[in-house]
Amino acid sequence: MAKKIDVPFNGTKEQEAKLRAALAELKETHGDNGLMIAALQKAQEIYGYLPEPVQHIIAEELDASPAEVYGVATFYAQFSLFPKGQYKIGVCLGTACYVKGSGDVYKKLCDTLHIEGGQCTDDLKFSLDATRCIGCCGLAPVMTVNDDVYGKVTPDQIEGILAKYN
């Protein structure tokens, strides 16, 4: 079971006003076609992720249930319910990387950072996501930290790689 992180939501009144204005504009221009996805995209653009209070604002403004908003937000990979860290870690779980041991690298990162995929550490320093092929199959298994690419990674190298970002 994934560890639930308790990141305080620090949304501002300005962000909320911006979101509500954007939602009103979307309702005028989109009608009902694709409105939920467009609303979630706008909210994530404003806040960086989709915390529960933001989902409730969207539900209220679109006359939808919070469950509906949550369902759409969790269905599409483009949306995140958790904030992203200062350092965004991606581990390729595509076929070539997985066969070469990226699953073990991913598990080591989860254990070391005390988070599950899609989550962020309590200090907002690191977030972890599983990715698919990033085009470095010859370097499998591959992980990225922001724009830095690490190839032929082993679980034993994880702590050393993370230390570069502390």
N, C-alpha and C positions, 0 to 999 in steps of 0.2 A: 504494500500500500504506500502511495506517495506521501511524503511528509508535507503537511500543510504549513506553508510559511505564512507568518503573520506580518506582512509588510504594511505599515501604516499608510493609509491613503491620504496624500497631501494635496489633493486637488484644490485649486483656487476658485474663488468666485468668478474671476475673469475667464478661467477655462470653462466653467459651467455656462457662463453667459455666451461665450463663443460657440460652444456646442449647441446650445438651444437655438441660437441664431442660425447656425449652419443647418440644423435639422428643419427649421421652419423654411429655409430656402430650398432644401432638398424636397420637402413636401410640395412646394409650389412648382418646382421644375420637373420632378420625376413622377408625380402621381403615385401609384402603387407599384410601378415596375422597378424592381431591384432596389427599392427604398431601404430595406433592412441592411443589405450589404453595403450600400453607399453610406448609410448612417454609421455603421460599425467602422468602416474605413476612415470616415471623418473623425470619429471619436478617438480611434487609435492614433491618428495623425496629431490630434490635440494633446492627448495624455501619454502616448507612447505605448499604451497597453489598455486592456479593457477590464478595469476593476469592477467589482459588483455594484458600487454606487453609480458608476457611469452606465452600466447595463440597465439599471433601474430608471435613469433619466431617459434613456433611449426608449425603453418600454412605455414610459409615461407619455412621451412626446409622440410616439407612433401608435399609441392605443393598442399596444401588444402586451402580452404577458411577459414577465421576466424570464420564464421558462423558454418562451419562444426566442427571445434575444440570446439567451445562453445557448440554446440549441444551435442556432446559426453560428454564433461565435466559436463554438467548439467543433463544428463540422468542418470549417474551412481552415486550412493550415496557415493562412496569411494572418490570422488573428491570434493574439496572445492574451491570456488572462493574467499573466504575471509580468512584472516589469522586466526589462532586459538589463543585464549588468553592464558595467563599464567595459568589461571584457566579455565579448560574446563568443562562446566556444561552440564549435560545430564538429561533430564526429561523423564522418561518412559511414553509413551503414549499407551502402550499395554493395552489389555482389562481390566485386573484386576486393574491396576493403574488408567486407565481412568474412570472406574466406581466409583472408590473411590475419584476422584477429581483431578487427575493430570493435566487435562486441565486447571483448575483454577490456579494451581501452575505455570504451563508454562506461562499462560497469565500474572500472577503477575511478573514473572521474566522478561518477555518482557517489561512490563511497568516500572519496577524498573530500568532495565539496559538500557532502551531506544534503544533496538535492536529487531530484529526479529530472528527467528530460523535460524541457519546457519551463523549468523553474529557475529561480535566481537565488543566490545566497542571501542570507539575512542582511549582510552589509552592502548589498547591491553591487558587489564587485564583479562576480562572475555569473553568467547564465549559461545554460547548457541545452543544446538542441541536437537531435539526430538529423542528419542531412542525407541526401542521396548524392549520387555521383557529382563530384566537383571537377572532374576532368583530369585527375592526377592518378589514374589507375596504376601507372608504373611505379608510383611511390606508396602504394597501399601497405598498411592502412594509413589513412590521412585524417588529420584533424586541423582545424583552423582556430585561431584566436584573433578575432577581428580580421584584419587583412593578412596576418602572418599564417603561412602554411607550413605544417610539420608533416613530413613523410616518414614512412617505415617506423611509425610510432609503436612502442611497446608499453604495456602497463607500468613497467619499472621506470619509464622516463617521465611519467605524468607529474610527479612532484617537482622535478627539476624544471619542467616547462612552466608550470604554474608559478614557481618562484621568480621567474623573470618578470612577472606582472604584479608582484607584491611591493 
